Amino acid sequence: MQDRFGFQVQATDGKARTGAISTPRGEIRTPAFMPVGTAGTVKAMLPESVRATGADILLGNTYHLMLRPTAERIDRLGGLHTFMNWERPILTDSGGFQVMSLADLRKLDEEGVTFRSHINGSKHRLTPERSMEIQRLLGSDIVMCFDECPALPADDARVAEAMRLSMRWAARSREAFGDRPGHALFGIQQGGVTEELRAESAEALCAIGFDGYAIGGLAVGEGQEAMFGVLDYAPDMLPEDKPRYLMGVGKPDDIVGAVKRGVDMMDCVLPSRSGRTGQAWTRRGQVNIKNARHQDDPRPLDEECGCPACRSYSRAYLHHVFRAGEMISGMLLTWHNLHYYQELMAEMRGAIAEGRFAAWEAGFHAARAEGDIPPL
């Protein structure tokens, strides 16, 4: 088994890349979609079910786990992999985004952030050094630098100030991470939607040196056009021989557009959250299972899909259990959505390897433009 972290690009088609990240816990095929296991679980899924969808890696959440059950407790119980019964790679975010978006009464200074828990109001302090310590206690394979994520919209001066603070924190994260063979540390590019700030951030990160590079501060309300505008240049600013991770993205067409522009890794709560609220993602776009049109429909969600929801259950049944508030509704729709997302990644990997990504992308958009199958 590979005993250290590595990355190899195996084929390119335009800017799109396919390859593999190697870790001691197994290979991650890229482009990769990482399901989000916020509090040590992908909601409504067993870990073996998540693996069955084709996922090579999960994301864990530093902020949520440090508050409950605490990183120290998880460490005593054998680390996050053992604790949540997932033996493959785990990436943990740094906690920065959740502190900014969820915590109460947060106070930011040069050293870090002081905040109150959204769970019980208890007071906590998060710094680059503490974030590295928490992620070490969790035992994650890919660790993210601690950064500041300003809420958008924000003016250029505010975005520049946050980016430069994040770069100082990146240097401190690198120092605190130390030498951990088999584990990787990713830097996070910031700079909003301003090319000069993105370039300054990328230069600072490359000077520090990381095992991979994330593009942060997007998918926070700026819209797809603005996001793609940044992705037209941002990945090119980062080293070609390291993985590029777009944080918090997204919808299927966001993912396809990101891969087209040179992104290797993505994560998002969307497929699991949508599944719990009656939304299914299919090759023909989105299906809202709560709509009355499905109540007498004996057909599957997607007849080409091999997931349990499509193999064994009708739209009528899925509509019924959602309306009845049954737990199986969220379980089946989440499984379907995660299966679809992983199928999407596998199709893109194949298309890039065979040099037919443009044709594949055209087919992807054409199928979605057709819309859902007509009602009976």
Secondary structure in CASP SS format (residue, H / E / C, confidence):
PFRMAT SS
TARGET T0000
AUTHOR 0000-0000-0000
METHOD secondary structure of the structure
MODEL  1
M C 1.00
Q C 1.00
D C 1.00
R C 1.00
F C 1.00
G E 1.00
F E 1.00
Q E 1.00
V E 1.00
Q E 1.00
A E 1.00
T E 1.00
D E 1.00
G C 1.00
K C 1.00
A E 1.00
R E 1.00
T E 1.00
G E 1.00
A E 1.00
I E 1.00
S E 1.00
T E 1.00
P C 1.00
R C 1.00
G E 1.00
E E 1.00
I E 1.00
R E 1.00
T E 1.00
P C 1.00
A E 1.00
F E 1.00
M E 1.00
P E 1.00
V E 1.00
G E 1.00
T C 1.00
A C 1.00
G C 1.00
T C 1.00
V C 1.00
K C 1.00
A C 1.00
M C 1.00
L C 1.00
P H 1.00
E H 1.00
S H 1.00
V H 1.00
R H 1.00
A H 1.00
T C 1.00
G C 1.00
A C 1.00
D C 1.00
I C 1.00
L E 1.00
L E 1.00
G E 1.00
N C 1.00
T H 1.00
Y H 1.00
H H 1.00
L H 1.00
M H 1.00
L H 1.00
R C 1.00
P C 1.00
T C 1.00
A H 1.00
E H 1.00
R H 1.00
I H 1.00
D H 1.00
R H 1.00
L C 1.00
G C 1.00
G C 1.00
L H 1.00
H H 1.00
T H 1.00
F H 1.00
M H 1.00
N C 1.00
W C 1.00
E C 1.00
R C 1.00
P C 1.00
I E 1.00
L E 1.00
T E 1.00
D C 1.00
S C 1.00
G C 1.00
G H 1.00
F H 1.00
Q H 1.00
V H 1.00
M H 1.00
S H 1.00
L C 1.00
A C 1.00
D E 1.00
L E 1.00
R E 1.00
K E 1.00
L E 1.00
D C 1.00
E C 1.00
E C 1.00
G C 1.00
V E 1.00
T E 1.00
F E 1.00
R E 1.00
S C 1.00
H C 1.00
I C 1.00
N C 1.00
G C 1.00
S C 1.00
K E 1.00
H E 1.00
R E 1.00
L E 1.00
T C 1.00
P H 1.00
E H 1.00
R H 1.00
S H 1.00
M H 1.00
E H 1.00
I H 1.00
Q H 1.00
R H 1.00
L H 1.00
L H 1.00
G C 1.00
S C 1.00
D C 1.00
I E 1.00
V E 1.00
M E 1.00
C C 1.00
F C 1.00
D C 1.00
E C 1.00
C C 1.00
P C 1.00
A C 1.00
L C 1.00
P C 1.00
A C 1.00
D C 1.00
D H 1.00
A H 1.00
R H 1.00
V H 1.00
A H 1.00
E H 1.00
A H 1.00
M H 1.00
R H 1.00
L H 1.00
S H 1.00
M H 1.00
R H 1.00
W H 1.00
A H 1.00
A H 1.00
R H 1.00
S H 1.00
R H 1.00
E H 1.00
A H 1.00
F H 1.00
G C 1.00
D C 1.00
R C 1.00
P C 1.00
G C 1.00
H C 1.00
A E 1.00
L E 1.00
F E 1.00
G E 1.00
I E 1.00
Q E 1.00
Q C 1.00
G C 1.00
G C 1.00
V C 1.00
T C 1.00
E H 1.00
E H 1.00
L H 1.00
R H 1.00
A H 1.00
E H 1.00
S H 1.00
A H 1.00
E H 1.00
A H 1.00
L H 1.00
C H 1.00
A H 1.00
I H 1.00
G C 1.00
F C 1.00
D C 1.00
G E 1.00
Y E 1.00
A E 1.00
I E 1.00
G C 1.00
G C 1.00
L C 1.00
A C 1.00
V C 1.00
G C 1.00
E C 1.00
G C 1.00
Q H 1.00
E H 1.00
A H 1.00
M H 1.00
F H 1.00
G H 1.00
V H 1.00
L H 1.00
D C 1.00
Y C 1.00
A C 1.00
P H 1.00
D H 1.00
M H 1.00
L C 1.00
P C 1.00
E C 1.00
D C 1.00
K C 1.00
P C 1.00
R E 1.00
Y E 1.00
L E 1.00
M C 1.00
G C 1.00
V C 1.00
G C 1.00
K C 1.00
P H 1.00
D H 1.00
D H 1.00
I H 1.00
V H 1.00
G H 1.00
A H 1.00
V H 1.00
K H 1.00
R C 1.00
G C 1.00
V C 1.00
D C 1.00
M E 1.00
M E 1.00
D E 1.00
C E 1.00
V C 1.00
L H 1.00
P H 1.00
S H 1.00
R H 1.00
S H 1.00
G H 1.00
R H 1.00
T C 1.00
G C 1.00
Q E 1.00
A E 1.00
W E 1.00
T E 1.00
R C 1.00
R C 1.00
G E 1.00
Q E 1.00
V E 1.00
N E 1.00
I C 1.00
K C 1.00
N C 1.00
A H 1.00
R H 1.00
H H 1.00
Q C 1.00
D C 1.00
D C 1.00
P C 1.00
R C 1.00
P C 1.00
L C 1.00
D C 1.00
E C 1.00
E C 1.00
C C 1.00
G C 1.00
C C 1.00
P H 1.00
A H 1.00
C H 1.00
R H 1.00
S H 1.00
Y C 1.00
S C 1.00
R H 1.00
A H 1.00
Y H 1.00
L H 1.00
H H 1.00
H H 1.00
V H 1.00
F H 1.00
R H 1.00
A C 1.00
G C 1.00
E C 1.00
M H 1.00
I H 1.00
S H 1.00
G H 1.00
M H 1.00
L H 1.00
L H 1.00
T H 1.00
W H 1.00
H H 1.00
N H 1.00
L H 1.00
H H 1.00
Y H 1.00
Y H 1.00
Q H 1.00
E H 1.00
L H 1.00
M H 1.00
A H 1.00
E H 1.00
M H 1.00
R H 1.00
G H 1.00
A H 1.00
I H 1.00
A H 1.00
E C 1.00
G C 1.00
R C 1.00
F H 1.00
A H 1.00
A H 1.00
W H 1.00
E H 1.00
A H 1.00
G H 1.00
F H 1.00
H H 1.00
A H 1.00
A H 1.00
R H 1.00
A H 1.00
E H 1.00
G C 1.00
D C 1.00
I C 1.00
P C 1.00
P C 1.00
L C 1.00
END
